[in-house]
Amino acid sequence: MWFNLIKHNMVHLFKMNNEVPLNPSQNAFLKKCLPAWSHTMSLTYKRWQDRQAYLGGRYLLLEGLKKLSLPVAMLNSLKYSEHGRPYLPLNIDFNISHSGKYILLAMSNGHRIGIDIEEIKKIEINDFKKQFSNSELLMINQAYNKYAEFFKYWTIKEAVIKADGRGMDIDLKSIVINENAYVDGKVWYLKEIKVSEGYAVHIATDSIVADEIICDFVNIPEN
């Protein structure tokens, strides 16, 4: 019944701030609404930012289920592929990414989807020669802002391998990028998402996203 309530093949984007630690009341709220296993898993991360990003991503998934009129109890049915990609036993796909002060969730009821966000900052580009073709490195180094150009390509490649599901088993250099991206004979359709100044974000989908993607900002309530 849920698929009659929303337009088919839409992509829903959710954003959460991860700039400062949650207050005790917000942590208590997450303790109540998220499964116990998610809190246990979050403790495997050393930095508070990463622990909070893990829990925040699961809370965004909870909000995504509500958006699609699905029971939030489905969160307990979260499974992982042989390559470690999380999925739900439903006719939807989702992907989570975080960087800097943002956590993002992309969810769709009609597309296979991957998303990547990266904070644009100075890096040593030569350290990534193995992940880029010579033509890509040339484009990056000749760009007005080579760091913004680098993270444009990086987020595309990351979104593609996350959508594909094989992750780092795919050689990043093998991904051919023009208007869309191609890997192992398959086309992935690309969309750049404007989230905030100083960040690069791309999604990759297995079919064309025709509609505008609207980003919903989510706050974690207090208990």
C-alpha positions in Angstrom: 0.0 0.0 0.0 2.8 2.4 0.8 3.9 2.8 -2.9 0.5 4.3 -3.7 1.2 7.2 -1.3 4.2 8.6 -3.1 5.4 9.1 -6.6 7.3 6.2 -8.0 11.0 6.5 -8.8 11.6 9.5 -6.5 14.8 10.2 -4.6 14.5 11.5 -1.1 17.4 13.3 0.5 17.8 13.9 4.2 20.5 16.0 5.9 21.6 16.2 9.5 24.1 18.4 11.2 27.0 16.6 12.9 29.1 19.7 13.9 28.6 19.5 17.7 28.0 16.6 20.2 24.3 15.9 20.9 23.1 17.0 24.3 22.1 14.4 26.9 18.4 14.8 26.1 19.0 14.1 22.4 21.1 11.1 23.3 18.3 9.8 25.5 15.9 10.2 22.6 18.1 8.1 20.3 18.5 5.5 23.0 14.7 5.1 23.0 14.0 5.2 19.2 16.9 3.3 17.8 17.6 -0.5 18.2 20.0 -1.5 20.9 22.3 -3.0 18.3 22.9 0.4 16.7 24.2 1.8 19.9 26.5 -1.2 20.4 27.8 -0.8 16.9 28.4 2.9 17.4 30.8 2.2 20.2 33.3 0.5 17.8 34.2 4.0 16.6 36.8 6.0 18.5 35.8 9.6 17.6 32.6 11.0 18.9 32.0 12.5 15.4 32.0 9.0 13.9 29.9 7.4 16.6 27.4 10.2 16.2 27.4 9.9 12.4 26.7 6.2 12.7 23.7 6.8 15.0 22.6 9.8 13.0 22.6 7.8 9.8 20.3 5.2 11.4 18.0 7.9 12.6 17.8 9.4 9.1 16.9 5.9 7.9 14.2 5.8 10.5 12.9 9.2 9.2 13.1 7.9 5.6 10.9 4.9 6.4 8.4 7.3 7.9 8.6 9.4 4.7 7.7 6.4 2.6 4.9 5.3 5.0 6.8 2.2 6.0 6.9 0.7 9.5 9.9 2.0 11.4 10.2 -1.5 12.9 11.8 -2.4 9.5 15.0 -0.9 10.9 15.4 -4.1 12.8 15.5 -6.0 9.5 18.6 -4.2 8.3 20.9 -6.6 6.5 24.4 -6.5 4.9 25.5 -7.8 1.6 28.7 -9.9 1.2 30.5 -6.6 0.5 29.2 -4.9 3.6 26.5 -2.8 1.9 23.5 -2.2 4.2 20.0 -2.9 2.8 16.5 -3.6 3.8 14.3 -6.5 2.5 12.0 -4.0 0.7 11.6 -2.5 -2.7 13.6 0.5 -1.8 17.3 1.4 -1.8 19.3 3.8 0.4 22.8 5.0 1.0 24.4 7.0 3.8 27.4 9.3 3.7 29.0 11.8 6.1 31.8 14.3 6.1 32.7 17.3 8.1 29.5 18.7 9.8 26.9 16.8 7.7 25.3 13.4 7.5 23.3 12.5 4.4 20.8 9.8 3.5 19.6 9.2 0.0 16.6 6.9 -0.4 14.6 5.8 -3.4 11.7 3.5 -4.2 12.7 3.1 -7.8 16.5 3.5 -8.2 19.6 1.7 -7.1 21.4 4.6 -5.4 24.8 5.7 -4.0 25.7 9.0 -2.4 28.9 10.6 -1.3 29.7 13.9 0.5 33.2 15.3 1.1 34.3 18.4 2.7 36.5 20.3 0.3 40.0 20.9 1.8 43.6 20.9 0.9 45.1 17.5 0.2 48.2 16.1 -1.5 46.6 15.2 -4.9 49.6 13.2 -6.0 48.8 10.7 -3.2 45.8 9.7 -5.2 47.4 9.0 -8.6 46.4 5.4 -8.6 42.7 6.3 -8.3 42.6 8.7 -11.3 43.3 8.5 -15.0 45.9 10.8 -16.5 43.1 12.9 -18.2 41.3 13.2 -14.8 44.5 14.3 -13.1 45.1 16.8 -15.8 41.6 18.3 -15.4 42.0 18.5 -11.7 45.4 20.2 -11.8 44.4 22.7 -14.4 41.1 23.7 -12.7 40.7 27.1 -11.1 40.1 25.4 -7.8 41.9 22.1 -8.0 40.7 20.9 -4.6 37.0 21.4 -5.5 37.7 19.7 -8.9 39.4 16.8 -7.1 36.4 16.3 -4.7 34.0 16.5 -7.6 35.6 13.5 -9.2 36.1 11.8 -5.9 32.5 12.0 -4.8 31.4 10.8 -8.2 33.6 7.7 -8.0 32.6 7.0 -4.4 28.9 7.4 -5.2 29.3 4.9 -8.1 31.0 2.2 -6.1 28.5 2.6 -3.3 25.6 2.3 -5.7 27.2 -0.7 -7.4 27.6 -2.4 -4.1 31.1 -3.8 -4.5 32.8 -0.9 -2.9 36.6 -0.8 -3.0 36.6 -4.1 -4.9 36.1 -1.8 -7.9 39.3 -0.1 -9.2 38.5 3.7 -9.0 40.6 4.3 -12.0 38.4 2.0 -14.1 35.4 4.3 -13.7 35.0 6.4 -16.8 33.4 9.8 -16.2 31.8 12.2 -18.7 28.2 13.3 -18.4 27.6 10.0 -16.6 29.8 7.3 -15.2 30.6 3.9 -16.6 32.1 0.8 -15.0 32.2 -2.7 -16.3 29.8 -1.9 -19.1 27.1 -0.4 -16.9 26.0 3.2 -16.9 25.4 5.2 -13.7 23.5 8.4 -13.9 25.0 11.3 -12.0 23.5 14.2 -10.1 25.4 16.9 -8.3 23.7 18.0 -5.0 24.2 21.4 -3.5 24.2 20.9 0.2 26.5 23.7 1.6 29.4 25.9 0.6 32.6 24.0 0.9 31.2 20.5 0.2 31.0 18.3 -2.8 28.1 15.9 -3.1 27.0 13.5 -5.9 24.5 10.7 -6.2 24.7 7.9 -8.7 21.6 6.0 -9.8 21.0 3.1 -12.2 18.3 5.0 -14.0 17.6 8.7 -14.7 16.3 10.8 -11.9 13.7 13.0 -13.6 12.5 15.1 -10.7 14.2 17.7 -8.6 15.7 16.3 -5.5 14.6 18.1 -2.4 16.7 17.9 0.7 14.9 17.7 4.1 16.8 18.9 7.1 16.3 16.6 10.2 16.9 17.6 13.8 17.2 15.0 16.6 14.5 15.9 19.1 15.1 16.1 22.8 13.7 13.4 25.0 
